[in-house]
């Protein structure tokens, strides 16, 4: 699901072709924002596949450096969704 790039950031990628959501529902605040600290089990987004929603966790302890995809965007498997700076 993720791979560390040359800058030491974890490329958090979509595991399936789906719709990427940053919020639990319209009008709600995002699960995470740039600069937020996360743990391995922190929910960072939802992926929708054929009307089924899957909560996705960070899988790494660190800080959200950049959210690369807009809420509600269709993404393909392997698309980098966020960059996370892992704690050392």
Backbone torsions as a table, in degrees:
resi	resn	phi	psi	omega
1	UNK	NA	-27.3	-177.1
2	UNK	-144.6	156.1	-178.8
3	UNK	-145.3	142.6	179.5
4	UNK	-82.7	132.0	179.7
5	UNK	-92.3	-177.2	-176.3
6	UNK	-63.2	-24.2	179.4
7	UNK	-86.1	2.2	-179.6
8	UNK	82.6	9.8	178.8
9	UNK	-93.4	147.4	176.5
10	UNK	-87.2	123.3	173.7
11	UNK	-81.1	106.6	180.0
12	UNK	-86.8	115.0	-171.0
13	UNK	-112.3	153.7	173.6
14	UNK	-68.7	133.7	-179.9
15	UNK	-87.1	-17.0	179.8
16	UNK	-146.2	159.5	171.1
17	UNK	-69.6	126.6	-171.1
18	UNK	-166.1	-178.4	171.6
19	UNK	-102.3	131.3	-175.9
20	UNK	-94.5	126.5	177.4
21	UNK	-123.3	133.5	178.7
22	UNK	-94.2	-10.4	-177.5
23	UNK	-123.3	154.9	179.1
24	UNK	-70.0	-28.3	176.4
25	UNK	-163.3	161.5	-179.5
26	UNK	-55.1	137.8	179.1
27	UNK	84.8	-9.6	178.7
28	UNK	-86.7	155.3	175.5
29	UNK	-68.8	156.4	179.5
30	UNK	-66.0	154.9	175.7
31	UNK	-59.2	-46.3	178.6
32	UNK	-142.0	159.9	176.2
33	UNK	-132.6	164.2	177.2
34	UNK	-56.7	132.9	-178.3
35	UNK	96.3	-13.4	179.2
36	UNK	-73.0	142.8	172.3
37	UNK	-86.7	141.3	-179.8
38	UNK	-131.0	155.4	171.6
39	UNK	-108.2	173.6	-179.2
40	UNK	-55.9	-34.7	-175.3
41	UNK	-99.6	9.4	178.0
42	UNK	-71.5	126.9	175.3
43	UNK	-72.6	125.9	-177.5
44	UNK	-113.1	-17.3	179.0
45	UNK	-169.1	174.0	171.3
46	UNK	-119.0	144.8	170.8
47	UNK	-118.9	128.2	-179.7
48	UNK	-104.9	124.3	177.2
49	UNK	-125.6	111.9	177.9
50	UNK	51.2	50.0	178.1
51	UNK	69.4	8.7	173.3
52	UNK	-103.9	127.5	-177.9
53	UNK	-102.0	132.6	179.2
54	UNK	-119.3	121.8	174.3
55	UNK	-72.4	135.5	-177.9
56	UNK	-118.9	130.6	179.2
57	UNK	-100.1	160.5	-175.8
58	UNK	-63.1	-39.8	-179.2
59	UNK	75.6	-1.0	-179.9
60	UNK	-151.0	147.4	176.3
61	UNK	-90.1	129.0	-179.3
62	UNK	173.0	-151.9	-176.7
63	UNK	-128.4	136.8	176.2
64	UNK	-70.6	114.4	179.5
65	UNK	-87.6	-41.5	-175.3
66	UNK	-156.2	134.1	170.3
67	UNK	-99.2	119.4	-170.9
68	UNK	-96.6	-13.4	-174.5
69	UNK	-123.4	140.3	178.7
70	UNK	-77.3	149.0	177.0
71	UNK	-55.0	135.0	176.6
72	UNK	84.1	9.7	-177.8
73	UNK	-88.4	138.2	172.6
74	UNK	-73.6	130.2	179.3
75	UNK	-126.2	150.1	176.6
76	UNK	-94.7	156.0	175.9
77	UNK	-53.1	132.8	178.9
78	UNK	93.2	-7.8	177.2
79	UNK	-67.0	131.1	176.0
80	UNK	-75.3	121.5	-177.0
81	UNK	-94.3	-40.0	-177.0
82	UNK	-147.1	158.9	171.3
83	UNK	-113.8	129.2	-179.1
84	UNK	-121.4	130.1	174.8
85	UNK	-89.3	110.3	-177.5
86	UNK	-70.3	146.6	173.2
87	UNK	-69.1	149.7	179.6
88	UNK	-97.5	NA	NA
